[in-house]
Amino acid sequence: MKTKATDRRLPSASSHSGGNTHKRGLSPPLIVLSGVTAASFLLLAVFLIRHLISGWAPSRGNVDSLLRMGKYEEALAVVRSGKNKQPGAQRFVEEGRVWLALAWRRMNRERWSSYGTNEDDWLAVPEADRAEDALNQALEMDPDNTEALYHRGMLYFEKGWFSAAESDFSAVLKSDREHVRARVNLGALYARRNRLQLARKELLRAYRIDPDHPLVLKNLAFLYRFYLDQPDSAMLWANRYLNTEPRNDWDINVVKDEIERMLERYPEHRPEEPMHWREPKRFKPRR
């Protein structure tokens, strides 16, 4: 059963690339490029690609690799094949992840032009509906499956169904208090709903769990810059984020541009910590 959308988009938030950076909100982490994703969220850390040298057999490792390489149809075929080694509920979790990646790919190809045009369902595309169906099937088989809850929460977040997303993220954290991505998503969700102190609280909790996680640092920078309007704190977190050298994050240039603007406008708030990302890269001479 689908949850009826009762929430509306905040005019000051946008989670996808290509918008006005002054109106960007916290980008919800996505799944493989932050889990499995093809966009923003968005989303999120890059896993190492394991090259399978021999004995290729469909498994979650193969699905993850195919998703990271953008081979979504092949990943879907692997998940749906009888050779898939995942147990019942997990098979539907994997299928939901693939359909969610396909939904993001469609949006990227459309440059997100249709996103949010339906006020009751911002991500009103068939792939998103299939992702929801698969994740719901997983949860019917295993109601406490935190991975299914997490990905469905991400899907509902993108659809603008904030109450349902909050419920799923909270359920994940009830089972796993150190689930960093769920905390970041919940913090981003609170920011979108203008519950800013709760957003700060969740993101700082995520920071205490993993102080070097680029997604945590980036979202703290966005929170302090675009929502709390505290450039000193925004520069501190942005600098820490850039020092992690998150080369595969689609938002890296947004953060760089914003911190450069803040450094020019608020030189008195320049971070005291080293700004390694500004240092020229040293190349080893050829021998």
C-alpha positions as CSV (number, residue, x, y, z in Angstrom):
1,M,0.0,0.0,0.0
2,K,1.4,3.4,-1.0
3,T,1.6,6.1,1.6
4,K,-0.3,9.3,0.6
5,A,1.9,12.3,0.3
6,T,1.1,14.9,2.8
7,D,4.3,17.0,2.8
8,R,5.4,19.7,0.4
9,R,8.8,20.7,-0.8
10,L,10.6,23.5,1.1
11,P,11.4,26.3,-1.4
12,S,15.0,26.6,-0.1
13,A,16.0,23.0,-0.6
14,S,17.1,21.0,-3.7
15,S,19.0,17.7,-3.4
16,H,20.1,17.3,-7.0
17,S,22.8,18.8,-9.1
18,G,22.1,21.5,-11.6
19,G,20.0,23.8,-9.4
20,N,20.8,27.1,-7.9
21,T,23.5,26.4,-5.3
22,H,22.1,29.0,-3.1
23,K,18.9,27.0,-2.9
24,R,20.5,23.7,-2.4
25,G,19.4,21.7,0.6
26,L,21.1,18.7,2.2
27,S,21.6,16.0,-0.4
28,P,20.2,12.7,0.7
29,P,22.9,10.1,0.2
30,L,22.3,7.7,-2.7
31,I,23.2,4.1,-2.8
32,V,26.4,3.0,-4.5
33,L,28.1,6.3,-5.3
34,S,26.9,6.8,-1.9
35,G,25.5,3.4,-1.7
36,V,24.3,2.4,-5.2
37,T,23.5,5.6,-6.8
38,A,23.8,7.4,-10.0
39,A,22.9,10.8,-8.7
40,S,23.7,13.4,-6.0
41,F,22.4,12.2,-2.9
42,L,22.7,12.6,-3.0
43,L,24.0,10.5,-1.6
44,L,26.8,9.2,-0.9
45,A,30.9,6.9,-0.2
46,V,32.3,4.7,-3.0
47,F,32.9,1.0,-2.3
48,L,36.0,-0.7,-3.9
49,I,35.2,-2.5,-7.1
50,R,36.1,-6.2,-6.7
51,H,37.2,-7.6,-10.0
52,L,36.1,-11.3,-10.1
53,I,38.9,-13.1,-11.8
54,S,37.2,-16.5,-12.1
55,G,34.1,-18.4,-11.4
56,W,31.7,-15.6,-12.2
57,A,28.4,-16.3,-10.4
58,P,25.5,-14.0,-9.6
59,S,25.8,-12.7,-6.0
60,R,25.4,-9.5,-4.1
61,G,29.1,-8.6,-4.9
62,N,28.3,-8.9,-8.6
63,V,25.2,-6.8,-8.3
64,D,27.1,-4.0,-6.5
65,S,29.9,-4.1,-9.1
66,L,27.4,-3.8,-12.0
67,L,25.6,-1.0,-10.3
68,R,28.8,0.9,-9.8
69,M,29.6,0.5,-13.4
70,G,26.2,1.7,-14.4
71,K,25.1,-1.6,-15.9
72,Y,21.7,-1.5,-14.3
73,E,19.9,-3.9,-16.7
74,E,22.5,-6.5,-16.2
75,A,22.3,-6.0,-12.4
76,L,18.5,-6.5,-12.6
77,A,19.0,-9.7,-14.6
78,V,21.4,-11.0,-12.0
79,V,19.0,-10.3,-9.2
80,R,16.1,-11.9,-11.0
81,S,18.0,-15.0,-12.2
82,G,17.5,-18.3,-10.3
83,K,21.2,-18.3,-9.8
84,N,21.1,-15.4,-7.4
85,K,22.4,-16.5,-4.0
86,Q,20.5,-14.1,-1.9
87,P,17.8,-15.4,0.4
88,G,14.1,-14.5,-0.2
89,A,13.8,-11.1,1.4
90,Q,17.3,-10.0,0.4
91,R,16.5,-10.7,-3.2
92,F,13.7,-8.2,-3.1
93,V,16.0,-5.7,-1.4
94,E,18.5,-6.0,-4.2
95,E,15.8,-5.7,-6.8
96,G,14.6,-2.5,-5.0
97,R,18.1,-1.0,-5.0
98,V,18.4,-1.6,-8.8
99,W,15.0,-0.1,-9.6
100,L,15.9,2.9,-7.5
101,A,19.2,3.3,-9.4
102,L,17.2,3.1,-12.6
103,A,14.8,5.8,-11.4
104,W,17.8,8.1,-10.7
105,R,19.3,7.4,-14.1
106,R,16.0,8.4,-15.7
107,M,16.0,11.6,-13.7
108,N,19.6,12.3,-14.6
109,R,18.9,11.8,-18.3
110,E,15.9,14.2,-18.0
111,R,18.1,16.6,-16.0
112,W,15.5,16.3,-13.3
113,S,13.1,18.4,-15.3
114,S,10.0,16.4,-14.2
115,Y,11.1,16.1,-10.6
116,G,8.6,17.6,-8.2
117,T,6.1,18.6,-10.9
118,N,3.6,16.2,-9.3
119,E,3.1,17.7,-5.8
120,D,1.8,14.4,-4.4
121,D,4.8,12.3,-5.7
122,W,8.0,14.2,-6.7
123,L,9.6,11.0,-8.1
124,A,6.6,9.8,-10.1
125,V,8.3,7.4,-12.5
126,P,7.6,3.7,-13.1
127,E,11.1,2.6,-11.9
128,A,10.4,4.2,-8.5
129,D,7.1,2.4,-8.2
130,R,8.8,-0.9,-8.9
131,A,11.4,-0.1,-6.4
132,E,8.7,0.5,-3.8
133,D,6.9,-2.7,-4.7
134,A,10.1,-4.8,-4.3
135,L,11.1,-3.2,-1.0
136,N,7.6,-3.7,0.3
137,Q,7.8,-7.4,-0.6
138,A,11.0,-7.7,1.2
139,L,9.5,-6.1,4.3
140,E,6.4,-8.4,4.1
141,M,8.9,-11.3,4.4
142,D,11.1,-9.7,6.9
143,P,9.5,-6.6,8.7
144,D,12.7,-5.8,10.5
145,N,15.0,-5.8,7.5
146,T,17.0,-2.7,8.1
147,E,18.4,-2.5,4.6
148,A,14.9,-2.6,3.1
149,L,13.7,0.0,5.5
150,Y,16.7,2.2,4.8
151,H,16.3,2.1,1.0
152,R,12.6,2.6,1.2
153,G,13.2,5.6,3.4
154,M,15.5,7.0,0.8
155,L,12.9,6.4,-1.9
156,Y,10.1,8.1,0.2
157,F,12.5,11.0,0.9
158,E,12.9,11.5,-2.9
159,K,9.2,11.2,-3.4
160,G,8.6,13.9,-0.9
161,W,6.8,11.6,1.5
162,F,8.7,12.9,4.5
163,S,6.6,11.4,7.3
164,A,6.9,7.9,5.8
165,A,10.7,8.4,5.2
166,E,11.2,9.6,8.8
167,S,9.4,6.5,10.1
168,D,11.6,4.2,8.1
169,F,14.9,5.9,9.1
170,S,13.8,5.9,12.7
171,A,13.1,2.2,12.5
172,V,16.6,1.6,11.1
173,L,18.2,3.5,13.9
174,K,16.1,1.6,16.5
175,S,17.8,-1.6,15.3
176,D,21.2,0.0,14.6
177,R,22.0,3.2,16.4
178,E,25.3,3.5,14.5
179,H,23.9,3.4,11.0
180,V,25.6,6.5,9.7
181,R,23.7,6.9,6.5
182,A,20.3,6.6,8.2
183,R,21.4,9.3,10.6
184,V,22.6,11.6,7.8
185,N,19.3,11.0,5.9
186,L,17.3,11.7,9.0
187,G,19.2,14.9,9.6
188,A,18.7,16.0,6.0
189,L,15.0,15.2,6.3
190,Y,14.7,17.3,9.4
191,A,16.5,20.2,7.6
192,R,14.0,20.0,4.7
193,R,11.2,20.2,7.2
194,N,12.8,23.2,8.9
195,R,13.4,21.3,12.2
196,L,16.9,22.6,12.2
197,Q,18.0,21.8,15.8
198,L,17.0,18.2,15.3
199,A,18.9,18.2,12.0
200,R,22.0,19.4,13.7
201,K,21.6,16.9,16.5
202,E,21.4,13.9,14.1
203,L,24.3,15.1,11.9
204,L,26.5,15.6,14.9
205,R,25.6,12.2,16.2
206,A,26.6,10.8,12.8
207,Y,29.9,12.7,13.1
208,R,30.6,11.2,16.5
209,I,30.1,7.7,15.0
210,D,32.4,8.4,11.9
211,P,34.2,11.7,12.1
212,D,35.9,11.2,8.7
213,H,32.9,10.3,6.7
214,P,32.7,12.8,3.7
215,L,28.9,12.5,3.6
216,V,28.6,13.6,7.2
217,L,31.0,16.5,6.8
218,K,29.4,17.7,3.6
219,N,25.9,17.7,5.1
220,L,27.1,19.6,8.2
221,A,28.6,22.2,5.9
222,F,25.4,22.5,3.9
223,L,23.3,22.7,7.1
224,Y,25.4,25.6,8.6
225,R,25.7,27.4,5.3
226,F,22.2,27.2,3.8
227,Y,19.9,26.6,6.8
228,L,21.6,28.0,9.9
229,D,23.5,30.8,8.1
230,Q,26.7,30.4,10.2
231,P,29.6,30.9,7.8
232,D,32.3,30.2,10.4
233,S,30.9,26.7,11.1
234,A,30.1,26.1,7.5
235,M,33.7,26.8,6.5
236,L,35.0,24.5,9.2
237,W,32.9,21.6,8.0
238,A,33.4,22.3,4.4
239,N,37.2,22.4,4.9
240,R,37.1,19.1,6.7
241,Y,35.0,17.6,3.9
242,L,37.4,18.8,1.2
243,N,40.4,17.5,3.1
244,T,39.0,14.0,2.8
245,E,39.5,14.4,-1.0
246,P,36.1,13.0,-2.0
247,R,36.9,12.9,-5.7
248,N,33.9,10.8,-6.7
249,D,31.3,13.0,-5.0
250,W,29.3,15.0,-7.4
251,D,28.9,17.9,-4.9
252,I,32.6,18.5,-4.5
253,N,32.7,21.5,-6.8
254,V,29.6,23.0,-5.2
255,V,31.4,22.9,-1.8
256,K,34.6,24.3,-3.3
257,D,32.8,27.2,-4.9
258,E,30.8,28.0,-1.8
259,I,33.8,27.9,0.6
260,E,35.8,30.1,-1.8
261,R,32.9,32.6,-1.7
262,M,32.8,32.5,2.0
263,L,36.6,32.9,2.4
264,E,36.4,36.1,0.2
265,R,33.4,37.5,2.1
266,Y,34.2,36.4,5.6
267,P,38.1,36.3,5.8
268,E,37.9,36.6,9.6
269,H,36.3,33.2,9.7
270,R,39.0,31.4,7.8
271,P,39.4,27.9,9.4
272,E,42.4,27.5,11.6
273,E,42.8,23.9,10.5
274,P,45.0,23.1,7.5
275,M,43.4,23.5,4.1
276,H,45.2,20.6,2.4
277,W,42.8,20.6,-0.6
278,R,44.2,24.0,-1.6
279,E,47.8,22.9,-1.6
280,P,49.2,22.2,-5.1
281,K,49.5,18.5,-5.8
282,R,52.9,17.1,-6.0
283,F,53.7,14.7,-8.9
284,K,56.5,12.2,-8.7
285,P,59.0,12.8,-11.5
286,R,59.4,10.0,-14.1
287,R,62.5,8.1,-14.0
